[in-house]
């Protein structure tokens, strides 16, 4: 499956990522230089309607009516529970899920699959080594999990997506945790510019080894202050990276070009 073409696209020299403020959840809107739009995760704890409204508002504000692809990192509701409602509001070219996405049954997962099938949206598997077809200068590659998955939790099998354009790289990691984290770190180091901190900034997932492996300049934490951010900031700060937190800043937009990374964020909130 490739990205379904739209009738008209506005090309850009930039790769833009909007890390939305989802509370304890995740949603990243990626605008590729080719003009295509990819949504990585879309959910939050407890309120699918609020999650869908937050994502919808961000897409409409950008003039987006069609999503070329939706990538769901793993089967935790705070990463996908907005998708059924979004399918009612936007056309979607394809939805990509990890190999283990629908192995377990639950009312939420059944509702997700039913909504995808009712809309006739193709479902593809996102596994290590897969490269998505795009006509622009960008590259989108799945770094994890392997096709057979890894032994461990759903989190350990999160889809890790690498997006590259104009020499810049963004790494999206879902809720990646051990042993899947160690599986990723066993590969050759991969320098990136922007890292989505795995598992909402948990200490177990944001170890110094990850920072050394991918050498990010910017790290975005999507979540609440369930975990004290100070250790994460210290971990990545020691490597020269700056940490941004959606709970403090609201939605965060990073715009990368060959020359720079520009950061646009909401006004800092009080603790």
N, C-alpha and C positions, 0 to 999 in steps of 0.2 A: 504494500500500500504506500502510495506517495501522497503528497498534499494535493487536495483537489483544487484546481485553478479557479480563481474568481475572474469576473469579467474585466475588472479594472483594478490596478494596484498603484499605490504611490510609493515609488522607490526612494530610498534614503541612503546616505553614506554612513548611517549609524545603526548600531544594535542597541535597542532599548529594552530594559526590563523593569516592570513595575511590580514591586513586592508589596502586596496589599496588606492592610491592617485587618487581620481576620480574628483577632483574639488568639485563643489557642487553636490554631489551624494554619492553613497554608494556601496561597494562591499567587502565582507569578504569571503576569501577562508579558509575553515576549513578542516584540515587534522586530522582525527581521529586516535587514536592508532591502530584501526583495519586495517588501511590502506585505509579506504574509504574517499572520498572527497565530501564535501557539500559546495555549494555556496549560501551564504545568500545575496540576492540583487545583482543587476548588472546594474548600470545605472549612468547617469550624465545629467545635464542640457545641452540641445542644440545639443549635438553631439553623437548620438547612435554609429556611426562608431568609434569615438575615444574611447568611453566607451568600446566597444567590443574589440578593439585592446589592450587596457590596461589590461583587464581581461584575454584575450587570452595569452598575453605575460607572465603574471604571472603564468598561468596554464602550459604553455609549458615549462617554466623555471623549473618547478617542475616535468616535465615528465608526466603531467596529460593529458590523452586523453579521459577519461570518468569521468563524474560527476554522482555520485550515486544519488544525489538529488540537486535540486535548490529550495530554499525557497524565495518567493517574499513577502516582508513584507506588502506592501499595493499598491494600484493602482496609485501611482505618478510616472511619467515617469523617474524621476531621480533615481528611484530604480529598474527599469526593462527594460529600453529601449535598453539595450545591448543584451537582451535574444534572440530575433529572430536571430541575426547574430551568437551568440554563438551556437545556435542549428544547424547551418550549419557547424560548425567546431568541435563540440564535441558530442559524444553520451551522452544521459542523461537518467537516470533511471526513474525519476519521478519529477514532478514540484508541489510544494505545495503553496497554496495561501490562504489568509484569506477568511472567509465566504462571505464577501461583494465584493470580487475582481471584478467580472464581472457584478455587478448590474447596473452600469452606462455604457453607450456606448460612445466611442470616437474612432477616427481613430487609435490612438496608441494602445488602448486596443484591438480593432478588429484585428489589425495586429499581436499583441502578441498571441491572441487565435488562429488565423489562422495558425501561424507558428508552434505552439505547436501541433495542430491537424494534420497538414501536415506531421510532423515528427513522428506522432503516439506515442507521449510521454504521459503517463498517468498524469492526473491532480488530485491531492488530496487536501482536505481542511485541513488547519492548524488552529485548534481551541483549546481553553483551555482544558487541560486534555489529549490531544493526546500525546502519547509516540511513537516515531519511533522505528521500529524494527532494531536492529543492533546485530551482533553476537559477538562483542567485549565487552570490559569492560566499554564502554562509555554509557551514558544515554542522550537522546535528548528528551526534553519535551516542549510542547507549554504552556506558562503561560497566554497568552492573544492573541486574544479576546475571549469572550465566543461564543458558537456556533451561537447565534442569533445576535452577534455584540453588540455594545453599541450605544446609541444616540450620534451623533456627526460626526466629519469629518472622512475622510479616515485615516488621521493621528491617530486619537483616536482609530482606529481599527487595528493599526499596529500589526503584528505578533511579539510577544516577545518570543524568543527562549532561553531556558536554556540548555547548553551543559555541561555535567559533565564527567570527566574521572580522575581516580587515585586521587579522593578527591578534584580536582580542578573544579571550575565552571566559565563558561563564559556566560555572559548575553547579548544577541543581541536584540535591542529595536526598530529598524526602526525609524519612525518619531513620536513615541508615545507622545501624548499630552493630556491635559484634554479634556473630562472627563475620557478617557481611562486610563490616568496615575493614577487618584484617584482610579479607579477600581482595578488596579494592586496593589496599596499600601494598599488596604483594606485587602489583603491576608496576611498570616503570613509572617514575614520578612524572606528573603532568602539571606544568606551570599554568596557573589561571590568574585572571584579573579580579574576578568576582566569585565568591563562594556563598551559597546558601548554607548556613550552618545547619548540619543535620540535627534532626530530632528536637527542633525548637530551642536549640542551644544547650541541650543536656551535657553535663560534664563527661559522661561515659562515651558520648559520640564525638565530642570536640576535644580530642586529645592532641598534644603537641605533634605527634607523628603525622596527623592529617595536615596540619599547617605546613610542616616541612615538606610533605609529599606534593602539595599543590601550590604552595607559596602565593597565597592570595594577597592582593592589595586592599581589597574591601571584603568584609564579611557581613552578611545580613542575617539577623536572627528574626524569624517569624514566630511570634508567640507572645505570651504574657510573661510577667516576671515570676513565673512559677519556680524557675531556677535563678539564683543570684547571678546577675550578669557579670559581676566583677571577675570571677575566675576565667570566664571565657574571654573577656576583654584582655586580661593579663596574658592568657595563652597565645592569642593571636597578636596582641600588641608587641610581645617579645620578638615576634618575627617581622615586625614592621607593618602589620595590617591594621586598618581602622575598622572598628565594629559598629554597625548601625542596628538599632532595635526598633521593630515596628511598634512595640508597645510604648516606646518613648516618642517616636517621631511620626507615627501614622504611616500612611503609604509612602514608600520610598521608590523613587525612580532613578535608575542609573543609566546614563547614556554614554556608550562607548564608541569612540572613533579611533582612527589610526593615531590621532594626536593626543587624545586625552580621555579621561573618564570624568564626566560631569555628574554631580549628585544633586538631585532635587528632592527635598523631604519636607514633610509638614512641620509646623512649629513644634518645638520640643514641649512635651507635656510635663506637668508637675508630677512628682512621684506619688 
